[in-house]
């Protein structure tokens, strides 16, 4: 039985004194490195709080066990774990924004969408190509979340990402570090960035670390609430 559904999803704008910045991209794009680098650079003049997803909370720690392969969880159920972790982390984000800090985050809602499309909707998409209905079902879990003041997408080819990841042995067995999955994640991100393009600032992730840091700092500073 088929039903026609049509609805809009609106994420909450950041109404707090602080500035909320998120870095997105496939594994190996340099998100973690840049969160650290721009955090250090901006902290010379501003109060900065850096964080990541999965979080360091109890749900985030369990997610990391799944990623490491030590615990097995169904892939759809796995996305609900990510959703619960992000919900639990909202209080942390809001608390720091209320203090007027620059909150810089490694992954957020758009990451949930890109990877959730793979896990939650892969069979449906394979049959119908219907990215949008899967995307809306995932975003519906996050409709009360704060949307970042800027989401930066570090765009790199899969081959560059794999080369970087293979230099770090701890990634060898992680669930999301296999080439086939990263290729699919790249495809998902491409769709997400194209569909929701106004929410993203795209940066060439193949530039040098210093070049990217300078670009990001120059983009973020004008957004900082005085």
N, C-alpha and C positions, 0 to 999 in steps of 0.2 A: 504494500500500500504506500502510495506516494503522497506527500504533503508539500505544498509550496510555502516556504518560509522566507520572510524578508525583514531584516532588522539592521539597525545601526549600532555600532559599538563606539563609545566615547571614553577614552582614558582621561583620568583627572590631570589637569595641569598643575604644575608645581606652584603652590601659593605661599610657600614658606620663604624665609629670608635667604636661605642658602641656594646654591646652584648645583643642579644634578646633571652629571655627565656620565654617559655609558659608552663603552667600547665594545663593538661586536665584530664578528668575523669567524671564519672556520678555524679549526685547531691549527696552530702553527702560524697564524696571522701576525702574532706579536702583541696581542692584547695585554697579557700579564706583564710583559716587559714595559709597555708604554704606560700602563696604569701606574707602575712604580716610578718610571722616569718623569712623567708629567706631574705626578704627586709630589716628588722631591723638588721639582722646579717651581711649582706654584706655591709650595709651602714656604718658600723664601719670603713671600709677601702676604700670603693668605693662610687662613686656617683650612686645612685639608683633611678629609677622611677618605681612605681608600678601602674598598671592600670587593667581594667577588661572589659569584654563584657557580657551583654550589657553595653555600655558606659554611662557616665553621661551627654552626649549631648542630644539634643531634641529628636532624634530618639530613643536613648537608654531609655530615660525616658518614651516614649510612649510604648516601648516594655515591660517595667516593669509594666505598667498599664494592658497590656494584660495578663502578667504572674500572676498578682494579681487577675484577673478575673473581673476587673472593666470595661474593654473594650473587646468586642468580635471581633476577626479577623479570617478569614479563615486560616487554618493551612498552606497551601501553600503560601498564601500571607504573612503570618507571617514570613516565611523563607526569603522572599524578603526584609522584614523590617530589619532582621538581616544582610542581605547582604549590605543594604544601610548604616547601622550603622557601619559595619566593614570598608566599603569604606571611610566613613567620618573620621574614627579614624586612617587611614593610615598616614595622615599628622602629627597627634600627635606622633605616634610611630617613624616616620622618624625624626621629629624634635629633639626628645630626644636622638635617636641613633647618630645623627649628633653631639650632644654635648659630645659624648663619654660615655654616661650613660649606666648602666645595666638596660634594660627595662624588667620587670618581669610582665607577663600578666596572668590573670585568664580567660581561654578559648580563642580560636582563630579559625583558619580555620578548624582544624580537628574536633572541636566541631560542626561547621557548617555542616560538612559532616555527622557526626554521627546522629545528630538530624534532619538534612535535609533529610536523607534517610527515617526516620520515617514519616516525614510530606509530603515531596514532592513525595516520591516514594513508600509509603506503599502499595497502591493498586497494582502497577505494580509488586513489589517484592512478594506480596502475591500470585499473579497469576503465575509468571515466575521464582521467585527466583533470578532475574537479578539485584543483588546489583551493579555490575560494571557500567552498563550504567547509572543508577541513580547517582552513585558517580561521574562519569565524567561530567554529566550535571550540578551538583552542583559545582564541582571544577572549571568548566569553568568560573564561576562568579568571581573566585579569582585568575586567572592565573597571574595577575600583582602584586599580593601581595608579601610582603617579607616573606620568609620562616624563621622560628626561627633558631638560632644557636643550640638550643636544645629544644625539646618538651618532657616534662616529663608526663607520664601517671600514675596517682595514681590509682592503681588497687585494688578494694575492692569488696566483695560479696554484692549482692543486700540487703541481710538481715542486714548487718552491716550498709549500707547506710540508710536504713529505720529507724533503731534504732536511728541513729544520728539525722535524720531529724525530727523524732517525738519528740525529746527533744526541738525542736524550734518551737513554736506554729505558727510563721508567715508562715511556709511552708505548713500548713494544707490545704490551699485552692489554692496554686499555681499550675498552669497548669502542670508543669513538675515534680511535687513531688508525684504524685500518683504511687502506687506500680507497677501497670501494665505497666505504661509508663516507669518507671525506669528500669524494667526488659527488655523492648524492647530496651531502650537506651543502656543497658549493652550489649545486643546482637549486636547492631550496632557498638559499640565501639570495641567489640571483632573482628568483621569483619574488621573494619578500621585498627586496630593495626596489625592484621595478614597480610592484603593486603599491607599496607604501613609501614611495620615494621622498615625499616631502618631510618624512621623519628622519631621513638619513643625510649625513655628510660623508661622502665617499673620499677616502684617502688611499693613495697608492702604497700598499704595504710592502712593496719591494724596495722602496727607498731605504737609505741608511737609517739606523736607529736614531741618530742625532737629528737628521733632517725631519723625520716624522715627529719627533718630540717638539722641535721648534714650530712646525706647522700646527700641531695640536694646541700648544700653548697660545699661539697667536689667534687661534679660532675661539678658544675658551675665554680668554681674558675679557673680551668685549661683553660677554654674557654675565660676568660676575656682578652680582647685585651689591651696590655700594651701601 
